[in-house]
Amino acid sequence: MSNYKIAVIPGDGIGPEVVQEGIKVLNKITELDQTLQFEYTYFPWGCEYYTKNGVMMDSDGMDKLKNFDAIFLGAVGYPGVPDHISLWDLLLKIRKGFDQYINIRPIKLIKGAVCPLKNVNNDDVDILFIRENSEGEYAGAGDWLFKGLDNEVVLQTGVFSRKGTERVIRYAFETAIRERKSLTSISKGNALNYSMVFWDQVFEEISKEYPEVKTATYLVDAAAMLMISNPKRFEVVVTSNLFGDILTDLGAALAGGIGLAAGANINPEKTYPSMFEPIHGSAPDIAGKGVANPLAAIWSASQLLDFLGFEKYGKLVLNAIEELLVEGKGLTPDMNGTATTSEVGDRIAEIIHSLVTLKA
C-alpha cells in the first residue's frame, strides 16, 4: 500500500472549484488501484484569508506543510489585495522556502485542442519548458530610493548564482537525455551583459558534459517569434524565471489556451514537498457559477502523479483529457461548451474508468 499525504490549498475565486475536480480524478485513480491512497489536508490560505486575518498564510504555515508529500494549489488572487502580496506572501514563499527550484510547464497541443496557428499539426507543438524557479529576476533583490521625490530611483536586481544556474541547466540536460530530445537555452545575452552572459557561459560549460544532446541557444525575442513561426523547433527548453514565466503563457495560447495550462514546482531531491497548480488566475468574476474550466487543474494532478512515480496514471489522465476534447462534449463555456465544472470532472473520471476497462 502506497499512502501519500497531500496538502490542498484551494485558494481564491475558482480555485476551490477546479481543485475539487483534480481531486475527483485522483480519487478515481485510487479507486481503480487500491494499493494507492491519498490523504488530503485542506488549508484555507489565500487572498480571502488575507482580508480577514491580515496574512496570506499562518505564521507557522511552512512548518505545517513541510511533512507533506505534495501540495495541490488552486488559484490565488482577490479584488483589493495587491498582486505582489499574494505572490510574495504565499506562492513565492512556498517555492523559495521549499527550494522548488524547477518549474515544469508542458506546452503540448493534444488532440481536440484548438491552436490559433494555421496549418499546425498536433506534434508540431510539444515543448517541455524547464524554468528556473527560485532566483533570477524574481529574487526580490533591489531597493527603492528617494521615494516620492523628484530623484526617485528604483533598482530591481536579478540574482543568478552559479549553484542555481548550474542545477536547473543540468536538470534540463538530464531531462533531454531521458526524453531523447534536443535542448534549447533561451536568454538575452546581447542586452543583459552580466546575468545572461553568465547564463550562456554556464550552459556552454555544462553542454560539454552531455555531447549526446543536440543543443541550441536563442535570444528571448527571437525565441518568441520562432514559437509562433516554427514551434516544432523546440523540444526541451531551459530558461530563466522571468523569460520562462512569459514564454509559457505564450505557449499556453498555442496549446489550446490558459484553461489547459498546468505547472509543477519541483524540489527534485524531495527534501521538501513539491507543489502542483493550474497556471490560470482566480477569475473572481466567474467564481461560484460552476463554469470554470478544471482541465488545467486536472492536468496538474497528472503532473503530481508523474512526480510521485506513477507515470502510467499521469499518462492515463492526459489520455482522458484528450478523449474529452476529441469528443467535443462536456466542455465548459470558455471552450464553446455548456458543461459545468463538476460535469467536466465527472466525464474525465468516466473516461479514465473506460480506458482502464478497455485495457483489461
Residue pairs with C-beta under 8 A, 6 or more apart in sequence:
1 35
1 36
1 37
2 35
2 36
2 37
3 37
3 38
3 39
4 36
4 37
4 38
4 39
4 69
4 70
4 308
5 38
5 39
5 41
5 67
5 68
5 69
6 26
6 38
6 39
6 40
6 41
6 68
6 69
6 70
6 71
6 72
6 304
7 40
7 41
7 43
7 64
7 65
7 68
7 70
7 71
7 72
7 273
8 19
8 23
8 40
8 41
8 42
8 43
8 71
8 72
9 42
9 43
9 45
9 46
9 71
9 72
9 73
9 74
9 90
10 16
10 19
10 20
10 42
10 44
10 46
10 74
11 19
11 45
11 46
11 47
11 73
11 74
11 75
11 76
11 282
12 46
12 47
12 48
12 74
12 75
12 76
12 77
12 78
12 282
12 284
12 287
13 75
13 77
13 78
13 281
13 282
13 283
13 284
13 286
13 287
14 74
14 75
14 282
14 283
14 284
14 286
14 287
14 292
14 341
15 46
15 73
15 74
15 75
15 76
15 282
16 74
17 74
17 287
17 288
17 290
17 292
17 294
17 341
18 74
18 75
18 278
18 292
18 293
18 294
18 296
18 297
18 341
19 72
19 73
19 74
19 297
20 294
20 342
20 345
21 294
21 297
21 298
21 341
21 342
21 344
21 345
21 348
22 72
22 294
22 297
22 298
22 300
22 301
22 345
23 40
23 72
23 301
24 342
24 345
24 346
24 348
24 349
25 298
25 301
25 317
25 320
25 345
25 348
25 349
25 352
26 38
26 301
26 304
26 305
27 38
28 348
28 349
28 352
28 353
29 36
29 305
29 310
29 313
29 316
29 317
29 352
30 36
30 37
30 38
32 352
32 353
32 356
33 313
36 310
36 313
41 68
43 57
43 61
43 64
43 65
45 56
45 57
45 58
45 61
45 90
46 56
46 76
46 78
46 86
46 90
47 56
47 76
47 77
47 78
47 81
47 85
47 86
47 282
48 78
49 55
49 56
49 57
50 56
50 78
50 81
50 85
50 86
50 89
51 78
51 80
51 81
55 89
56 76
56 85
56 86
56 89
56 90
56 93
57 89
57 90
57 93
58 64
62 93
62 94
62 97
62 98
65 71
65 94
65 98
65 273
66 98
66 272
66 273
68 273
69 273
69 308
70 273
70 274
70 275
70 276
70 304
70 307
70 308
71 94
71 273
71 274
71 275
71 276
72 275
72 276
72 277
72 300
72 301
72 304
73 91
73 275
73 276
73 277
74 277
74 278
74 282
74 297
75 277
75 278
75 280
75 281
75 282
75 283
76 86
76 87
76 90
76 91
76 282
77 83
77 86
77 281
77 282
77 284
78 86
78 282
78 284
79 284
88 140
92 138
92 140
94 100
94 265
94 275
95 133
95 134
95 265
95 275
96 134
97 272
98 267
98 272
98 273
98 274
98 275
99 134
99 267
99 269
99 271
99 272
100 133
100 134
100 265
100 266
100 267
100 272
100 274
100 275
101 132
101 133
101 134
101 135
101 164
101 167
101 168
101 266
101 267
101 268
102 130
102 131
102 132
102 133
102 168
102 171
102 264
102 265
102 266
102 267
102 268
103 129
103 130
103 131
103 132
103 133
103 241
103 244
103 263
103 264
103 265
103 266
104 128
104 129
104 130
104 131
104 263
104 264
104 266
104 303
105 128
105 129
105 131
105 244
105 248
105 251
105 261
105 262
105 263
105 264
105 279
106 127
106 128
106 129
106 262
106 299
106 303
107 125
107 126
107 127
107 128
107 129
107 248
107 251
107 252
107 254
107 255
108 125
108 126
108 127
108 255
109 115
109 120
109 122
109 124
109 125
109 126
109 254
109 255
109 256
110 122
110 255
110 256
110 260
110 318
110 321
110 322
110 325
111 122
111 322
111 325
111 326
112 322
112 323
112 324
112 325
112 326
112 327
112 328
113 255
113 256
113 257
113 260
113 325
114 256
114 257
115 125
115 254
115 255
115 256
116 253
116 254
117 228
117 231
117 254
120 231
123 232
124 231
124 232
125 231
125 232
125 251
125 254
125 255
126 235
127 227
127 231
127 234
127 235
127 236
127 237
127 251
128 175
128 179
128 181
128 235
128 236
128 237
129 237
129 239
129 244
129 247
129 248
129 251
130 168
130 171
130 172
130 175
130 236
130 237
130 238
130 239
130 244
131 168
131 238
131 239
131 240
131 241
131 243
131 244
131 245
131 248
132 164
132 165
132 168
132 238
132 239
132 240
132 241
132 244
133 168
133 241
133 244
133 265
133 266
134 164
134 241
135 159
135 160
135 161
135 164
135 241
136 158
136 159
136 160
136 164
136 195
136 240
136 241
136 242
137 156
137 158
137 240
137 241
137 242
138 241
138 242
138 245
139 157
139 158
139 159
141 156
141 157
141 158
141 159
142 154
142 155
142 156
142 157
143 153
143 154
143 155
144 152
144 153
144 154
144 155
145 152
145 153
145 154
145 155
146 152
146 153
158 192
158 195
158 240
158 242
160 195
160 198
160 199
160 240
162 202
165 198
165 199
165 202
166 202
166 206
168 238
169 185
169 202
169 203
169 206
169 238
170 206
170 209
171 238
171 268
172 183
172 185
172 236
172 237
172 238
173 183
173 206
173 207
173 209
173 210
173 213
175 183
175 236
176 182
176 183
176 210
176 213
176 235
176 236
177 210
177 212
177 213
179 235
179 236
181 235
181 236
182 213
182 214
182 215
182 216
182 235
182 236
183 213
183 214
183 215
183 216
183 235
183 236
183 237
183 238
184 215
184 216
184 217
184 218
184 223
184 233
184 234
184 235
184 236
184 237
184 238
185 199
185 200
185 203
185 215
185 216
185 217
185 218
185 237
185 238
185 239
186 217
186 218
186 219
186 220
186 223
186 237
186 238
186 239
186 240
186 243
186 247
187 196
187 199
187 200
187 203
187 217
187 219
187 220
187 239
187 240
187 243
188 196
188 219
188 220
188 221
188 243
189 196
189 197
189 199
189 200
189 219
190 219
195 240
196 240
199 240
200 217
203 215
203 217
203 238
207 213
207 215
216 233
218 226
220 239
220 243
220 246
220 247
223 234
223 237
223 247
224 247
224 250
226 233
226 234
227 234
227 247
227 250
227 251
227 254
228 250
228 254
231 254
237 247
239 247
248 261
248 263
248 279
249 258
249 261
249 279
251 261
252 258
252 260
252 261
252 279
255 261
256 325
257 334
257 335
258 279
258 280
258 296
259 280
259 293
259 295
259 296
259 332
259 334
259 335
260 293
260 295
260 296
260 299
260 321
261 278
261 279
261 280
261 296
261 299
262 276
262 277
262 278
262 279
262 296
262 297
262 299
262 300
262 302
262 303
263 276
263 277
263 278
263 279
263 300
263 303
264 274
264 275
264 276
264 277
264 300
264 303
264 304
264 307
265 274
265 275
265 276
265 277
266 274
266 307
267 273
267 274
274 307
276 300
276 301
276 303
276 304
276 307
277 297
277 300
278 296
278 297
278 299
278 300
279 296
280 293
280 296
283 292
286 292
290 340
290 341
290 342
291 332
291 333
291 334
291 340
291 341
292 332
292 341
293 332
293 334
293 335
293 341
293 344
294 332
294 341
294 344
294 345
295 321
295 324
295 344
298 317
298 321
298 345
298 348
299 317
299 318
299 321
301 317
302 313
302 314
302 315
302 317
302 318
302 321
303 314
304 314
305 311
305 313
305 314
305 317
306 314
316 352
316 355
316 356
317 348
317 352
319 355
320 348
320 351
320 352
320 355
321 348
323 351
323 355
324 330
324 331
324 344
324 347
324 348
324 351
325 331
325 335
328 337
329 337
329 339
329 347
330 337
330 339
330 343
330 344
330 347
331 337
331 338
331 339
331 344
332 339
332 340
332 341
332 344
339 347
